[in-house]
């Protein structure tokens, strides 16, 4: 299949005529294509943070807080 260069208008008009679900899928794929190079680096950085935090818990440097306690505290802060 050969791809002919198209203008924004030639691509956008039929894309906008797609059903909502198809437009959402297309939008997601377009956004992923923009983020792909940076996403691998971001994923690696988050993996390193998760590994560091896991080790801190294992050696007792930090004590984890149960999720329900965190949510209770956050909710109490949000009340006027």
PyMOL CGO cylinders between C-alpha atoms (Angstrom):
from pymol import cmd
from pymol.cgo import CYLINDER

trace = [
    CYLINDER, 0.00, 0.00, 0.00, 1.43, 3.35, -0.99, 0.3, 1, 1, 1, 1, 1, 1,
    CYLINDER, 1.43, 3.35, -0.99, 0.79, 6.40, 1.08, 0.3, 1, 1, 1, 1, 1, 1,
    CYLINDER, 0.79, 6.40, 1.08, 0.30, 9.66, -0.72, 0.3, 1, 1, 1, 1, 1, 1,
    CYLINDER, 0.30, 9.66, -0.72, 1.12, 12.81, 1.16, 0.3, 1, 1, 1, 1, 1, 1,
    CYLINDER, 1.12, 12.81, 1.16, -2.08, 14.47, 2.28, 0.3, 1, 1, 1, 1, 1, 1,
    CYLINDER, -2.08, 14.47, 2.28, -2.86, 17.82, 3.77, 0.3, 1, 1, 1, 1, 1, 1,
    CYLINDER, -2.86, 17.82, 3.77, -4.28, 18.25, 7.23, 0.3, 1, 1, 1, 1, 1, 1,
    CYLINDER, -4.28, 18.25, 7.23, -7.68, 19.09, 5.76, 0.3, 1, 1, 1, 1, 1, 1,
    CYLINDER, -7.68, 19.09, 5.76, -7.69, 15.94, 3.58, 0.3, 1, 1, 1, 1, 1, 1,
    CYLINDER, -7.69, 15.94, 3.58, -7.06, 13.80, 6.65, 0.3, 1, 1, 1, 1, 1, 1,
    CYLINDER, -7.06, 13.80, 6.65, -9.08, 15.72, 9.23, 0.3, 1, 1, 1, 1, 1, 1,
    CYLINDER, -9.08, 15.72, 9.23, -12.40, 15.94, 7.40, 0.3, 1, 1, 1, 1, 1, 1,
    CYLINDER, -12.40, 15.94, 7.40, -12.95, 12.16, 6.99, 0.3, 1, 1, 1, 1, 1, 1,
    CYLINDER, -12.95, 12.16, 6.99, -11.45, 11.51, 10.42, 0.3, 1, 1, 1, 1, 1, 1,
    CYLINDER, -11.45, 11.51, 10.42, -13.95, 13.86, 12.04, 0.3, 1, 1, 1, 1, 1, 1,
    CYLINDER, -13.95, 13.86, 12.04, -16.78, 12.07, 10.22, 0.3, 1, 1, 1, 1, 1, 1,
    CYLINDER, -16.78, 12.07, 10.22, -15.93, 8.78, 11.94, 0.3, 1, 1, 1, 1, 1, 1,
    CYLINDER, -15.93, 8.78, 11.94, -18.13, 7.49, 14.78, 0.3, 1, 1, 1, 1, 1, 1,
    CYLINDER, -18.13, 7.49, 14.78, -17.13, 8.74, 18.25, 0.3, 1, 1, 1, 1, 1, 1,
    CYLINDER, -17.13, 8.74, 18.25, -15.54, 5.44, 19.28, 0.3, 1, 1, 1, 1, 1, 1,
    CYLINDER, -15.54, 5.44, 19.28, -13.35, 5.39, 16.17, 0.3, 1, 1, 1, 1, 1, 1,
    CYLINDER, -13.35, 5.39, 16.17, -12.36, 9.04, 16.65, 0.3, 1, 1, 1, 1, 1, 1,
    CYLINDER, -12.36, 9.04, 16.65, -11.38, 8.30, 20.25, 0.3, 1, 1, 1, 1, 1, 1,
    CYLINDER, -11.38, 8.30, 20.25, -9.26, 5.34, 19.16, 0.3, 1, 1, 1, 1, 1, 1,
    CYLINDER, -9.26, 5.34, 19.16, -7.60, 7.44, 16.45, 0.3, 1, 1, 1, 1, 1, 1,
    CYLINDER, -7.60, 7.44, 16.45, -6.93, 10.26, 18.90, 0.3, 1, 1, 1, 1, 1, 1,
    CYLINDER, -6.93, 10.26, 18.90, -5.37, 7.82, 21.36, 0.3, 1, 1, 1, 1, 1, 1,
    CYLINDER, -5.37, 7.82, 21.36, -3.12, 6.35, 18.67, 0.3, 1, 1, 1, 1, 1, 1,
    CYLINDER, -3.12, 6.35, 18.67, -2.07, 9.80, 17.48, 0.3, 1, 1, 1, 1, 1, 1,
    CYLINDER, -2.07, 9.80, 17.48, -1.20, 10.88, 21.03, 0.3, 1, 1, 1, 1, 1, 1,
    CYLINDER, -1.20, 10.88, 21.03, 0.73, 7.67, 21.64, 0.3, 1, 1, 1, 1, 1, 1,
    CYLINDER, 0.73, 7.67, 21.64, 2.71, 8.28, 18.45, 0.3, 1, 1, 1, 1, 1, 1,
    CYLINDER, 2.71, 8.28, 18.45, 3.79, 11.67, 19.80, 0.3, 1, 1, 1, 1, 1, 1,
    CYLINDER, 3.79, 11.67, 19.80, 4.72, 10.31, 23.22, 0.3, 1, 1, 1, 1, 1, 1,
    CYLINDER, 4.72, 10.31, 23.22, 6.45, 7.10, 22.15, 0.3, 1, 1, 1, 1, 1, 1,
    CYLINDER, 6.45, 7.10, 22.15, 10.10, 8.25, 22.38, 0.3, 1, 1, 1, 1, 1, 1,
    CYLINDER, 10.10, 8.25, 22.38, 9.63, 10.07, 25.68, 0.3, 1, 1, 1, 1, 1, 1,
    CYLINDER, 9.63, 10.07, 25.68, 7.36, 7.38, 27.15, 0.3, 1, 1, 1, 1, 1, 1,
    CYLINDER, 7.36, 7.38, 27.15, 10.12, 4.76, 27.26, 0.3, 1, 1, 1, 1, 1, 1,
    CYLINDER, 10.12, 4.76, 27.26, 12.30, 7.13, 29.28, 0.3, 1, 1, 1, 1, 1, 1,
    CYLINDER, 12.30, 7.13, 29.28, 9.41, 8.06, 31.57, 0.3, 1, 1, 1, 1, 1, 1,
    CYLINDER, 9.41, 8.06, 31.57, 8.58, 4.38, 32.13, 0.3, 1, 1, 1, 1, 1, 1,
    CYLINDER, 8.58, 4.38, 32.13, 12.23, 3.65, 33.01, 0.3, 1, 1, 1, 1, 1, 1,
    CYLINDER, 12.23, 3.65, 33.01, 12.30, 6.54, 35.48, 0.3, 1, 1, 1, 1, 1, 1,
    CYLINDER, 12.30, 6.54, 35.48, 9.08, 5.39, 37.18, 0.3, 1, 1, 1, 1, 1, 1,
    CYLINDER, 9.08, 5.39, 37.18, 10.42, 1.82, 37.34, 0.3, 1, 1, 1, 1, 1, 1,
    CYLINDER, 10.42, 1.82, 37.34, 13.54, 3.12, 39.09, 0.3, 1, 1, 1, 1, 1, 1,
    CYLINDER, 13.54, 3.12, 39.09, 11.41, 5.07, 41.59, 0.3, 1, 1, 1, 1, 1, 1,
    CYLINDER, 11.41, 5.07, 41.59, 9.25, 2.01, 42.28, 0.3, 1, 1, 1, 1, 1, 1,
    CYLINDER, 9.25, 2.01, 42.28, 12.34, -0.17, 42.80, 0.3, 1, 1, 1, 1, 1, 1,
    CYLINDER, 12.34, -0.17, 42.80, 13.90, 2.39, 45.17, 0.3, 1, 1, 1, 1, 1, 1,
    CYLINDER, 13.90, 2.39, 45.17, 10.70, 2.71, 47.19, 0.3, 1, 1, 1, 1, 1, 1,
    CYLINDER, 10.70, 2.71, 47.19, 10.30, -1.05, 47.38, 0.3, 1, 1, 1, 1, 1, 1,
    CYLINDER, 10.30, -1.05, 47.38, 13.83, -1.39, 48.77, 0.3, 1, 1, 1, 1, 1, 1,
    CYLINDER, 13.83, -1.39, 48.77, 13.18, 1.41, 51.30, 0.3, 1, 1, 1, 1, 1, 1,
    CYLINDER, 13.18, 1.41, 51.30, 10.18, -0.54, 52.59, 0.3, 1, 1, 1, 1, 1, 1,
    CYLINDER, 10.18, -0.54, 52.59, 12.10, -3.84, 52.67, 0.3, 1, 1, 1, 1, 1, 1,
    CYLINDER, 12.10, -3.84, 52.67, 14.94, -2.42, 54.78, 0.3, 1, 1, 1, 1, 1, 1,
    CYLINDER, 14.94, -2.42, 54.78, 12.57, -0.48, 57.05, 0.3, 1, 1, 1, 1, 1, 1,
    CYLINDER, 12.57, -0.48, 57.05, 13.59, 3.03, 56.01, 0.3, 1, 1, 1, 1, 1, 1,
    CYLINDER, 13.59, 3.03, 56.01, 9.96, 3.92, 55.40, 0.3, 1, 1, 1, 1, 1, 1,
    CYLINDER, 9.96, 3.92, 55.40, 6.71, 2.51, 56.64, 0.3, 1, 1, 1, 1, 1, 1,
    CYLINDER, 6.71, 2.51, 56.64, 3.90, 2.13, 54.11, 0.3, 1, 1, 1, 1, 1, 1,
    CYLINDER, 3.90, 2.13, 54.11, 0.55, 3.73, 54.91, 0.3, 1, 1, 1, 1, 1, 1,
    CYLINDER, 0.55, 3.73, 54.91, -2.59, 1.69, 54.15, 0.3, 1, 1, 1, 1, 1, 1,
    CYLINDER, -2.59, 1.69, 54.15, -4.54, 3.08, 51.19, 0.3, 1, 1, 1, 1, 1, 1,
    CYLINDER, -4.54, 3.08, 51.19, -7.78, 3.46, 53.14, 0.3, 1, 1, 1, 1, 1, 1,
    CYLINDER, -7.78, 3.46, 53.14, -5.97, 5.60, 55.73, 0.3, 1, 1, 1, 1, 1, 1,
    CYLINDER, -5.97, 5.60, 55.73, -4.50, 7.82, 53.01, 0.3, 1, 1, 1, 1, 1, 1,
    CYLINDER, -4.50, 7.82, 53.01, -7.94, 8.28, 51.44, 0.3, 1, 1, 1, 1, 1, 1,
    CYLINDER, -7.94, 8.28, 51.44, -9.51, 9.14, 54.81, 0.3, 1, 1, 1, 1, 1, 1,
    CYLINDER, -9.51, 9.14, 54.81, -6.83, 11.78, 55.46, 0.3, 1, 1, 1, 1, 1, 1,
    CYLINDER, -6.83, 11.78, 55.46, -7.22, 13.27, 51.99, 0.3, 1, 1, 1, 1, 1, 1,
    CYLINDER, -7.22, 13.27, 51.99, -10.99, 13.42, 52.34, 0.3, 1, 1, 1, 1, 1, 1,
    CYLINDER, -10.99, 13.42, 52.34, -10.74, 15.12, 55.73, 0.3, 1, 1, 1, 1, 1, 1,
    CYLINDER, -10.74, 15.12, 55.73, -8.44, 17.78, 54.25, 0.3, 1, 1, 1, 1, 1, 1,
    CYLINDER, -8.44, 17.78, 54.25, -10.89, 18.47, 51.44, 0.3, 1, 1, 1, 1, 1, 1,
    CYLINDER, -10.89, 18.47, 51.44, -13.80, 19.21, 53.80, 0.3, 1, 1, 1, 1, 1, 1,
    CYLINDER, -13.80, 19.21, 53.80, -14.45, 22.94, 54.37, 0.3, 1, 1, 1, 1, 1, 1,
]
cmd.load_cgo(trace, "trace")
